[in-house]
Amino acid sequence: MESIGDILAKSKGLRKLREAATPLTRAQEQLLDVAMEIRLNPAEVEKTFLARELVQCTLPHSNPRGNPLAWSRSNGTFTLGIVPGVNIETGKSYGYPYGAIPRLVLFWITTEAVRNLAKLNRGEISNARRLDLGHSLAQFMRDLGLDPNTGGGKRSDARRLQNQMQRLFKATISFQRTVIEAHRQGNRWRDMQVAPEGELWWDAKQPGQAALWGSWIELGDKFFEAITAAPVPADMRVLRAIKRSPLALDLYAWATWRVFRLQKATFIPWTGLMLQIGAEYTNAKDFGQKAKGAFRKICALYPGLKIEWRTGGFTLHPSPTSVPALPAAAAQKRLAQ
């Protein structure tokens, strides 16, 4: 097993992080600790999943200006669309799910849905779409990698989580593809409410207090089918280290999905990648600068990822996925267990 000294000596990114700031910030210390843990214990993966379509195009990074009726992002022939839900008591929009928190919730939702599908196939449960959130908001936050004691008042993680969960659960998400074939052209779409049923009994002012009744959601049938059809595996240890950055979360999931399909070194222009990421950037140069900073953190946590910077973008080289892929036979056996 390698020592920490060996790892630092071999990893230029980690060495620069250690030498760049004296003292390191708390976030840098945490990132360095997780990077060390991943290198010392590469097999101790905490597997989580995200739907492929939510990797190809991503949620808004910030609240869309002017609260438009609909919001979308495109990647080639695929388009992700979101329509916010409406509070039937006030008639007002819940608003769009945005930022890091709904991304973490979607990782949790997809992971639980994949697990429930396996349980359904084994005959252990009768309804795979129902997800139990538990009796304690604090425990659910820990499951997402959030600290229930962070912040206070309206800025607390507990309040932000509760607000973003409402936005996400009430939203309608659309996957649309343009189909171009030899003798025809058209569109295929799927409009899906995330969670048409559920109960939330938590108090954001007292996240540690257990509720008498358990909270739960039931995913829409089409949404459940979509997110379990081709989920992208990721490492929860990485998510915890970059949990405050929606850009880093997006790029990490994109990178491990992209290298799974990669056969040869490929140039990725900032202009193309920028269009599918859910942030508003003024130009590709600004996006490239932000993305470089995010990728440096990701590479420290995902040591197998091979990126080479180029003018106007970067070259992505064939790399191992963040979560080692199982051979097809082994994967089927694991699912059946």
C-alpha positions in Angstrom: 0.0 0.0 0.0 1.3 3.5 -0.9 2.1 6.0 1.9 0.7 9.5 1.9 4.2 10.7 1.0 4.3 8.5 -2.0 0.9 9.8 -3.2 1.9 13.4 -2.7 5.1 12.9 -4.6 3.3 11.3 -7.6 0.3 13.6 -7.7 1.2 17.0 -9.0 -2.3 18.3 -8.3 -2.3 17.3 -4.6 1.2 18.6 -4.1 0.2 22.0 -5.5 -2.9 22.0 -3.3 -0.7 21.4 -0.2 1.8 24.0 -1.2 -0.5 26.7 -2.6 -2.1 28.0 0.6 -0.7 28.4 4.1 -2.8 27.5 5.9 -5.3 25.6 3.8 -9.0 26.5 4.0 -11.3 24.1 5.6 -12.7 23.1 2.2 -9.2 22.5 0.8 -8.3 20.4 3.9 -11.5 18.3 3.4 -10.8 17.8 -0.3 -7.2 16.8 0.4 -8.4 14.3 3.1 -10.9 12.7 0.7 -8.3 12.6 -2.1 -5.9 10.8 0.2 -8.6 8.3 1.3 -9.6 7.5 -2.3 -5.9 6.8 -3.2 -5.2 4.8 -0.1 -8.5 2.8 -0.4 -9.5 2.8 -4.1 -11.7 -0.3 -3.6 -13.8 1.3 -0.8 -16.2 2.9 -3.3 -19.5 4.2 -2.0 -21.5 3.6 -5.1 -24.3 6.1 -6.1 -26.1 6.7 -9.4 -27.5 9.5 -11.5 -29.7 9.1 -14.6 -27.8 9.3 -17.8 -30.0 12.1 -19.2 -29.3 14.3 -16.2 -25.6 13.9 -16.9 -25.9 14.7 -20.6 -27.7 18.0 -19.7 -27.9 19.4 -16.2 -30.2 21.4 -13.9 -29.8 25.2 -13.5 -26.9 26.3 -11.4 -28.7 29.4 -10.2 -32.3 30.5 -10.1 -33.4 31.3 -13.7 -33.9 35.0 -14.1 -37.5 36.3 -14.4 -39.0 32.9 -13.4 -39.7 31.8 -17.1 -42.5 29.4 -17.8 -40.0 26.7 -18.9 -36.2 26.2 -18.9 -34.1 23.9 -21.1 -30.6 22.8 -22.0 -29.6 20.8 -25.1 -26.8 18.4 -26.0 -26.9 17.4 -29.7 -30.3 15.9 -30.4 -31.2 15.6 -26.7 -33.0 18.4 -24.7 -33.7 18.5 -21.0 -36.7 20.7 -20.1 -38.1 21.7 -16.7 -41.5 23.3 -15.9 -41.9 24.3 -12.2 -44.9 23.2 -10.2 -47.6 25.5 -8.8 -48.7 25.7 -5.2 -52.4 25.1 -5.5 -53.1 27.1 -2.3 -51.4 30.3 -3.4 -51.4 29.9 -7.1 -47.7 30.8 -7.2 -44.9 28.9 -8.8 -42.6 26.8 -6.5 -39.8 27.9 -8.7 -37.0 25.9 -10.3 -34.7 23.4 -8.6 -31.2 24.8 -8.9 -27.7 24.6 -7.4 -25.9 21.8 -5.7 -28.7 20.5 -3.4 -31.2 19.2 -6.0 -28.3 17.4 -7.7 -27.4 15.6 -4.5 -31.1 14.7 -4.0 -31.3 13.4 -7.5 -28.2 11.2 -6.9 -30.0 9.9 -3.8 -33.3 9.3 -5.6 -31.7 7.5 -8.5 -29.6 5.3 -6.2 -32.6 4.3 -4.1 -34.7 3.7 -7.2 -32.0 1.4 -8.6 -31.8 -0.5 -5.3 -35.6 -0.8 -5.1 -35.8 -2.1 -8.7 -33.4 -4.9 -7.7 -35.5 -5.6 -4.6 -38.7 -5.7 -6.8 -37.1 -8.2 -9.1 -36.2 -10.4 -6.2 -39.8 -10.2 -4.9 -38.8 -8.4 -1.7 -41.1 -5.3 -2.2 -44.2 -4.7 -4.2 -43.7 -0.9 -5.0 -40.3 0.1 -6.1 -41.4 3.7 -6.8 -42.0 4.6 -3.1 -38.9 6.0 -1.4 -38.7 6.4 2.4 -37.0 9.6 3.5 -37.1 8.6 7.2 -38.2 10.3 10.3 -35.3 12.7 10.7 -34.3 15.6 8.4 -30.9 15.6 10.0 -30.3 11.9 9.1 -31.5 12.5 5.5 -29.1 15.4 5.2 -26.2 13.2 6.4 -27.2 10.7 3.7 -26.8 13.4 1.1 -23.4 14.4 2.6 -24.8 17.6 4.1 -24.2 18.9 7.6 -27.5 19.5 9.5 -25.6 22.0 11.8 -24.4 24.2 8.9 -25.7 27.8 8.8 -28.6 29.3 10.6 -32.0 30.9 9.8 -32.9 31.2 6.2 -29.4 30.4 5.1 -29.3 27.0 6.9 -28.7 23.9 4.8 -31.9 22.4 6.4 -34.1 25.3 5.1 -32.4 25.3 1.7 -32.8 21.5 1.4 -36.5 21.7 2.3 -37.1 24.5 -0.3 -35.2 22.7 -3.1 -36.9 19.4 -2.4 -40.3 21.1 -2.9 -39.1 22.6 -6.1 -37.8 19.3 -7.4 -40.6 17.0 -6.3 -43.3 19.3 -7.8 -41.5 20.0 -11.1 -42.2 18.4 -14.4 -39.0 17.2 -16.2 -39.0 16.5 -19.9 -36.6 14.4 -22.0 -36.8 15.1 -25.7 -34.8 13.7 -28.6 -34.8 14.7 -32.3 -34.8 11.5 -34.4 -33.2 11.7 -37.8 -33.3 8.6 -39.8 -32.9 7.7 -43.5 -36.5 8.4 -44.5 -38.0 10.2 -41.6 -37.4 12.9 -39.0 -39.3 13.6 -35.8 -39.3 14.1 -32.1 -39.7 11.8 -29.2 -40.5 13.2 -25.8 -41.4 12.1 -22.2 -42.9 14.6 -19.8 -42.6 13.4 -16.2 -43.6 14.7 -12.8 -40.9 13.8 -10.4 -42.9 12.8 -7.3 -46.7 13.1 -7.8 -47.3 11.7 -4.3 -45.6 12.1 -0.9 -45.6 13.3 2.7 -43.0 15.5 4.4 -43.2 15.9 8.1 -39.9 17.5 8.9 -39.3 20.8 10.7 -36.3 22.7 9.1 -36.0 24.8 12.3 -35.3 21.6 14.3 -33.7 19.2 11.8 -32.5 16.8 14.5 -36.0 16.3 16.0 -37.5 13.0 14.8 -41.0 13.3 13.4 -43.8 10.9 14.6 -44.6 10.0 11.0 -42.1 9.0 8.4 -41.6 11.2 5.3 -41.8 9.6 1.9 -42.2 10.2 -1.8 -43.6 8.1 -4.7 -41.9 8.7 -8.0 -43.9 9.1 -11.1 -43.9 5.9 -13.1 -42.4 7.4 -16.2 -39.7 9.2 -14.2 -38.9 6.0 -12.4 -38.5 4.1 -15.7 -36.3 6.9 -17.1 -33.9 7.2 -14.2 -33.4 3.4 -13.8 -33.0 2.6 -17.5 -29.3 3.6 -17.8 -27.9 5.0 -14.5 -24.4 6.4 -14.4 -22.4 5.1 -11.3 -20.4 7.6 -9.2 -18.5 7.6 -5.9 -20.3 9.2 -3.0 -16.9 10.1 -1.4 -16.2 12.4 -4.4 -19.7 14.0 -4.1 -19.1 14.9 -0.5 -15.9 16.6 -1.3 -17.4 18.8 -4.1 -21.0 19.1 -2.7 -21.0 22.9 -2.7 -20.2 23.3 -6.4 -22.9 22.5 -8.9 -20.3 22.9 -11.7 -17.9 20.4 -10.2 -20.8 17.9 -9.5 -21.9 18.2 -13.2 -18.4 17.8 -14.6 -17.5 14.9 -12.4 -20.6 12.9 -13.4 -20.1 13.9 -17.1 -16.4 12.8 -17.0 -17.0 9.3 -15.7 -20.0 8.8 -18.1 -18.0 10.2 -21.1 -14.9 8.0 -20.5 -17.1 4.9 -20.3 -18.0 5.5 -24.0 -14.6 6.8 -25.1 -12.5 4.8 -27.5 -9.7 7.2 -28.4 -8.4 10.6 -27.3 -11.0 13.2 -28.1 -10.9 17.1 -28.1 -13.7 18.6 -26.1 -14.3 22.3 -26.9 -15.5 24.6 -24.1 -18.2 26.0 -26.4 -20.0 22.6 -26.8 -19.6 21.6 -23.1 -20.9 25.0 -22.0 -24.2 24.6 -23.8 -25.2 21.4 -21.9 -24.2 22.6 -18.5 -27.0 24.4 -16.6 -25.1 27.6 -15.9 -25.3 31.0 -17.6 -21.8 32.0 -18.8 -21.1 35.1 -21.0 -18.6 33.3 -23.2 -16.7 30.1 -23.6 -13.5 31.6 -22.2 -15.2 32.4 -18.8 -16.7 28.9 -18.7 -13.3 27.4 -19.5 -11.6 29.2 -16.6 -14.3 28.0 -14.2 -14.3 24.5 -15.6 -10.5 24.2 -15.3 -10.7 25.0 -11.6 -13.5 22.4 -11.1 -11.6 19.8 -13.1 -8.5 20.3 -11.0 -10.5 19.3 -7.9 -12.1 16.4 -9.7 -8.7 15.1 -10.9 -7.5 15.1 -7.3 -10.5 13.0 -6.3 -10.6 10.9 -9.5 -6.9 10.1 -10.1 -7.5 7.9 -13.1 -9.0 10.7 -15.2 -6.7 11.9 -17.9 -7.1 15.4 -19.2 -4.8 17.5 -21.3 -5.5 21.2 -21.7 -5.7 22.7 -25.2 -6.5 26.1 -26.6 -10.3 26.4 -26.6 -10.9 23.2 -24.6 -9.2 20.0 -23.6 -8.3 16.5 -24.8 -10.0 13.7 -22.9 -8.0 10.5 -23.0 -9.4 7.0 -22.5 -9.5 6.5 -18.7 -11.0 4.2 -16.1 -14.4 5.1 -14.9 -14.6 6.6 -11.4 -16.4 3.5 -10.2 -14.8 0.3 -11.7 -17.2 -1.2 -14.3 -18.2 -4.9 -13.7 -18.1 -7.3 -16.6 -21.6 -7.9 -17.9 -22.0 -11.4 -16.4 -20.8 -10.2 -13.0 -23.1 -7.2 -13.1 -26.1 -9.4 -13.8 -25.1 -11.7 -11.0 -24.7 -8.8 -8.6 -28.1 -7.4 -9.5 -29.7 -10.8 -9.0 -28.3 -11.2 -5.5 
